[in-house]
């Protein structure tokens, strides 16, 4: 967890936006008094799935660390917050190791605000520094996904053979839609154990390593899985279905990586042929980002009844064994049909989203911008820089410039969906400013090393990039992330020269500009002059994502993107 200074700053921001958001929003998205004083260590999750009734029941043992005498301990009676979304019912909580009559707490005696349950921690339970555990029991009919993964919840489907096919998609919505937890990205369990009980005729796949299967007399089996690395709550996912396993090894940067593909019965041959893309993806992304971050937990692709999600070490795959995005090229250039979008994009999240995680979803650009750009880097590795540039520029038609990419903090609210395509083009622009792919690549690799298995803020990523690249990128980030528009370059044309300046940008904006065949030049809000030579009219390099504003009639074929 971060310093108390960062937490207090978040509290201040929540106060600023309180007019727009409710107390329930702040409890869901903030680091309030029920969350900030304890560090999450481990989940031991047990869930039984009644597929016919679309109901679940179970319990989660939450182990955490408490340190007395730190700024986290500021009130006499600590408030402990547990998140569980309605219509699920919190039945009771058992405080493990507590000898008083308060060791067993009935749900009705707990204060609920929205989907947050607040309980007063007994003074005879937590009084000294140490590791503590409590078990939360619950049951009910969880929210059903309407349009997974975008409008998420439990996914209750049947496969082509009529057999049950069940999973969860809950990014943004939160893992508390299906189990009680500390539903915040700021604090991840350092490891988890998961035990899922379902019909014995089915297989349950999850994150990490398979531990064992225990059959019961009532026709059900419990499948146990273990994750040895920190993991986001929303990445903890069961996949229940008639699965068949395909297994291979990949010789990666950290040694042998176990690859497992879990596909529905009957799809084995299609998967064998199509999933040859996985080693190619790993080779390219390890080259750019460094070693795959979860060798201990392996890598899995799991066929899912929705398009896909970046579930750590168990990527949800629903792209129907075809290239592109459901057979389409998002860039409109044809380049995106050379590879499977879901395999590359969702696996890219293993580095950005799972290895490096934003503390607040307001900073989700850290996940999505870098991961969207991983598609361009994958193309660069296998198809060349020109093809990669074409793809990245093609994505610009999907940018809407509606609101800033960074959202409001502390209320579980994302910013603009431009975090994907615009964010990737911002990174592409920075890459051009660096003008040295070796340095840019080493920066990405060092970022994944420095923030290995950590939660981060935008401020930390911005400072790291500026420091490593020896470029002050603060105004670049301000313009692309904190305003809704890209920078605008105004250009005036004369017989033998042009004048140019930045307009409608953040104050003091001074990002350099590249003119094809002329090179890099300084640019500010004041007019600069560039004379024509034998190269002809200066043309802004198309790899820079900027707007051009003509201050004179068209002249000599100036290209405007």
N, C-alpha and C positions, 0 to 999 in steps of 0.2 A: 504494500500500500504506500501511497505517496505521502509527502510531508503534510503537516497540519496547515501549512500556508496555502498549498494548492487546494485543500479541502475548503478552507475558509473562503477562498476566492470563488469557488463554485457556489457556496452558500450565498455569497453576495449577488452573484449573477441570477440565482434562482429568485432572490428577492426582487430583482429588476423586472423579471418576466412574470412575476406572480399575478399580475393583472390579467394575463392571457391564459394562465394555466392554474389548475386546482392543486390542493394539498395532496390529493392522490397522485397527480402527475409528478410532484416533487418527491414523494415517497418512492415512486417507481423508478424515477430517473436520477435522483440525487444521492448524496452520501450523508444522510441525516443521522440523527442521534441513535437510531437503531441499527446502523450499519458501520459507522466509522471506527468504532473502538475495538472491533474484533476482526482478525485475519482468518480467512477461510483456508482450511488445510485439506479436507478430504470429504467426499460424499460416498456413502454406501447406500445405493439406491435399489429398492426392491419394488417391482411393479408387476401386478397380475392383470392381463388383458382378457376381458370377456368380450370377444369379438362379436358374438351374436347380439349382445345388448349394447355394444359400443360404450362400455363402461370400463373403468380401471379402479384398482384399489392397491394400496401399498404403504410403504413408509420409507423415509429417507433419514439416515443417521448423518448428521452434520457435525464434523469435527473442526474445531477452530482454536486459535491461539489468542490468549489475552495476556497483555503485559501491564501490570499495575504501575502506577506512578508516571505514566506517559501522558501526553496531552489528550490521548484518546479517552482517558478516564476522567471525565469532568463532572459527572453527576453521581449522587450517592446511590441511587437506585438505577442501574443500567436498564435501558430499553433495548430489547432484542427484537429485530424485525425479521419476519419470515414472509416470503411472497408466495401466494397461491391464488390463481385466478379462478373466479367464479365461472361456471356453476360448480366447480369442484368444492368439496366440503372438507375443512380441516377438522378432524375428529378429536385429536388430543396430542399433547407433547409430553414426552418423558425426558426429564433432565437426568442424564446418566451421571452417577456419582454423587447425587444430591440426597442427603439423608432425611431432610425435613418433609413435612406434609405437602410442601409445594413441589415435590419431585414430579408429580403427575398433574398436568394442567388440562382441564377440559376446554374444548374449543370455544364454548359459549362464554367462558370467563376471560377470553382474550379480546382486547380492543382491536376491531377491524376498521380500517379506513381504506375504502376501495378494495384493492386486492392485496393490501399489506396488513399483516397481523402483527400487533405490537404487544409484547409481554414484558412485565417487570421481572428482571432477573433476581431471584432471592439472594440476599446478602450472604447466606450460609452456603451458597453453591459456588459463586465466583468471588473470591476475596484476595487471592494471591495470583501471581503470574503463573501461567501454565497452559496446558492443553485440555480442552473440555469438549464434551459431546452432548448432543441432544437428539432425540428421535421424534420425527413428526409423522403422525399417522393420518391418512386421508383416504377419500374415496369419491366416486361420482362419475358423471357423464361429462367428459371434457368438451370444450369448444371444438367443433368440427371445422376443418379447413374449408373455406369457400372456394378459393382459387390458389392452391399452394404452388410455389412457395411464397407468393406475394401476399396473399391473405391467408395466414396460416392457422395451424391448430393440428388436431389429430386427423390423419388421412386414413379413412376406412374404404378400401377398394377391393375389387376382385380382379384376378388376372384373367387372361384369355381362356384358361381352362376352368374358370369359375371358382378358383380357390382364393381364400382370403389373402389380402395384400395390404399390410398396415404399416404406417410409419408416422413421423411427426415432422412438420416444418414450422419453425417458430422464431426465426431471426427477426429482431425488432419487436415482435409481439412478446417474446420472452419465454424461457423454459418453464416459468411458473404456470404456463397454460396446461402443463401436464404433470409437474411434480413440484413439491415445496422446496424452495431454495433461496439463496441470496441472489436475487435476479438482477445482477449488475455486472457490467463488463470490467469494472474497476478492480474486482477481486475474483480471482479464479482459484478453484481447488487445485492443489498441487498434484493430485492424483485422484482417480475415482475407481470404484468397483460398482458394477451394474449387474443386477440379477432380474431377468425378465421371464415371466411364466406365461405360457400360451399353450395352445393345442399341440400335442406331441407330433402330429402329422406335419407340422410346419417347422421351419427353422427360424431362429431369431439371431440376426447379425447386429453387431454394434461396433463402437469405437474400440481401438486398441487390440489386445490379444484375447483370443478365446481361452477361457479357463477350464470350464467343464459343463456338462449337461447332466441334470438329475431328473429322472423320470418319476412321476407320481402315479398312484393307483387310480386316480380319477381321469386319466387320459391326458394329463398335461405334463409339460416338462419345464424346468427352469434352466435357462441358459445364462451362464455367468461370463462376464467380460471384464478386463482390467485395462485401465489407461495409466501409464507410468509418468506422463508428462502433464503440465498444467493444461487445462482445457476450458474454453468458454462454455457457460451453461447451455447456450442455444445449440452448441455442437454435439451435446450428448443425445444420441438418437438411436432408437431401436428400429430395425427393419424386420418385419415378420412376413414370411411368405414361403412359397415352395421353391427354395433357393438351391442352386447347385454351385459348387465351388470350383474355380479354376485357379491354379497357383503357379507362379514363376518367381524367379529371382532377378534382381537388377544390381549390377556392380556399379555402385555410386561412389561419390566422393568420400563418404564415411564408411565404406565397406559394402557388405551385401545387404540389400534392402528387400524384405519379403513383400511380394506383390500378390494380392488376392482379389479375384474378381468374383463377385456373387451375383449370379444372374438367374432369372426364372427358368425353370425346367423347360427345355425346348429351344432355348436361345444360346446354347453352349457354342455351336459352330459359328454363329454370327459374332459372338463375343471374342472367340479365339482369333478371328480374322481382324476385327475392327479394333480391338484393344491393343494391337501392336503399336498404336499411337502413344500408349503410356510411357514406354521407355524413351521414345523420342521426346516427349514432353519433359520427362525428368532430366534428360541430358541437356536440353536447352535451358530449362529454368535453374538447374544447379549451376550451369555456366554463368548465368547472369546474377543469381541471388545467393549462391552458396549452397551447401549441403541441404537436402531435404530435412526439415527440422524435427522429424519424429521417427527416426530410425528404430527406436526402441518399441514403438507401437505399430510399425509396419505401415503399408499403404494399401488401401482397398478402394475399389470402385464397386458400388452396390446399386443394382438396378432398382429404380424407384418409380412410383406411380405419378411423379411430377417431374418437371424438366431437370432440376438439379439443385444442389446446395453444397456448400463447402464444409460439410461435417468432418471434423478433424480426424484424419486417418481412416475415414469411411465415407468417401465422397458419394453423394447421391447422384445417380446417373439416370436420366430419362430422355436422352436425345435420340432414341430409336436406332442406334448403331448407324448413324449417318454423319456426314460432314456438315459444317456450318451450324447454324442455330435453327434447329428443326428443319434442316435442309435449305435454309436461307442464309445469305451473306449480309450481316448487319452493316457492313461498310458500303455495300452496293457496288463494289469494284471487281468482284469475282475472286479476290484474294482470300476472302473468308471461307470459300468452299474447298480450300485445299487441306483443311484439318477440322477436327471435331471441336466445336466451340466449348462444349461443356467439359470435356476432358482437360482442355488447356486452362480455361478461365477458372473453373471451380478448384482445380489443383493449384493454380496460382495463389489462391487464398491460403494455402498451407503456409506460405511465407508471409503474406500480408492479410491479416485477419485472424489467423490462428497462431503463428509464431509471434508476430507483432500485432497487438490488439489495441484498439483505441479504448481509452478509459470510459468515454462517453460516446453514445452513438451520434451525437452532434458532429463528432470528428470521424465519421465513417468514410470520409474521403481517403483516409489512410488505408482502409481496406480496399475500397473499390477503385480508386484512381490508379494505384500501383498495380492492382490485379488486372484491371482493364488494359494497362500498358504492358502487362506480361504477355498479352496476345501479340502485340507489335514486336516485342523482344523475341518471342518464340518464332515469329515469321522471319525476323532478321537473321536468326541463327540458321534456319533451315532453307529459306528462300531468298535471302539477300536483303540488303538495306533498302533498295529501291522499292521492292515489293512490300516491305514492311512500312515504309513511308506512305505508299499509296493506300494501304489499309488504314493506317492511323488517320490520315487526312480524310478518308472516306467516311469515317465515323462522325465527322463534324456536322453532317446534316441532321444528326439526332440531338444536337445541343439546342436547348430552348432558352437559356439565359433568363429564367423566370425569377429565381430568388438566389441568394448566396448559397454556396456549396456547404459551408459550415452552418449548422443549425443552432438553436438555442440550447444552452447547457443546462443540465440538471433536471430535465423534464421528459427524458426518453423521446426526443424528437430529432429526426434526421433533417438535414438540409436538402438542397435541390438534388434531383436525380441526375443533374449534370455532373455529379461526383464521378460518374462512369466515363463518359466520352470527353467532356470538357476537362476533367481531371487528368485523363490520359494525355490529352493534347497539351495541357500545361506542362506535364513531365517531358513530353516530346520537345516542347519549346525550350525548357531548361537544358535538355540534352544538347540542343543546337548551340545554346549559349556557352556550354562547356567546351564544345567542339573538340572533344577527345573521348572517344568511346571507352578507351582503357580506363581513364579516370572515372567516367560515369559508372562503368561496370563495377569497379572496385568500391565506389561509394555505396552502391546497392548491396554488395556483399558485406561490407563493413557494417552497414545499417542492420542487417539481419544477425550479425555477430554481436554488436553492441546491445541491441534490444532483444536478444534471444529469450524467448518465452516470457516476455514482459508486456505489461500494459503501458501505453504511452499517451501523450497529449500532442496536439498539433504543434504546440510551442516547442516540444522536444524534437520533433521531426524537422521542423523548420530550422532550428538552430544547428542541428546535426548536419543537415545538407549545406547550409551556408558555411559552416566551419570547415567541413571536409573539402568542399569545392573551392574554398577561399573566394567566395562571391557573396555579397550581401543580397540575399534573395527575399528579404522581408517585405519589400514593396511589391515584388512579383506575387508572393503568396497573398498579400492583402488584396491585390487587384483580382486575382483569379478565384480566390476562396471566399473573400469577405464582401465582395460586391457581386452584382449579378451579371456584369458584362466583362468581356475580355478587354484588354487595352485597345484604344483606337489611335491609329497613326494618321494624322492629317498631312496631305502632300499637296504642294503647289508646283506647277510645271512652268518652266521658262524655256527659252530657245536653247540654252546650253547648260542648264542646271535645274535642279529641283530644290525645294525647301521642304523640310519635314519637321514635325513635332508631335508629341503625345497630347491628346485632348480627352476630356471626359474621363480622366483617370484619378486614382487616389493622389493626394497631394505629394509632390516631390517625386512622382513616378519617373524612373530613369532607366528602364530596361534597355539594353543595347538593341540595335536593329541590324539585321543582315540584309544586304542587297546583293542579289545574284551577280556574280562576276566582279563585284566591288569589295566584298568583305563585310566586316563588322564595324559599326559606327555607333558613337554615343548618341543618345536621344533623350531629350528632356521636354518640358513644357514650353521651352523657348525654341524659336526657329533655328534649325541648322541647315547648312547649305552643302550640296554635293554636286560637283560639276560632271557633265557628261564627258566621256572619253570615247575611244573607239569601240568600247563595249556596248554603247547605246544607252537607252533609257534605263536608269536603275530600277530594278524590280525587287520588291520585298520577297525574301525567300519563303516559299510556300510551306515549309515545315514549321514556320512560326505561326502559332494560332493568335493572330491579331486581326482587328478590323481595319480596313483602309477607308479613309474619308477623302474623296476627291475635292480639292479646293479650286479646280479649274476643269475645263472640258477634257475629255479623253485625249491622250496624246501618245503617239508612238507605241501603241500596243501595251500600255501598262496593264499588268495582270492584277486583278483583284480577286481574292479568294472569298 
